[in-house]
């Protein structure tokens, strides 16, 4: 999985979202940990399977 900058601040050119671990993102310096973190290449079908699995 790709790690690093995912989004650029359009005004400053600074990275505002970074993937720091396979299950963690940093957004404007605040770290969030999730059961799953997907990237832009993830299909809607796979995303639905991952989200649906959490409710089973």
Secondary structure, DSSP 4 states (H G I P E B T S, - for coil): ---EEEEE-TTT--EEEEEEETTEEEETTEEEE-S----TT--HHHHHHHHHHTT-
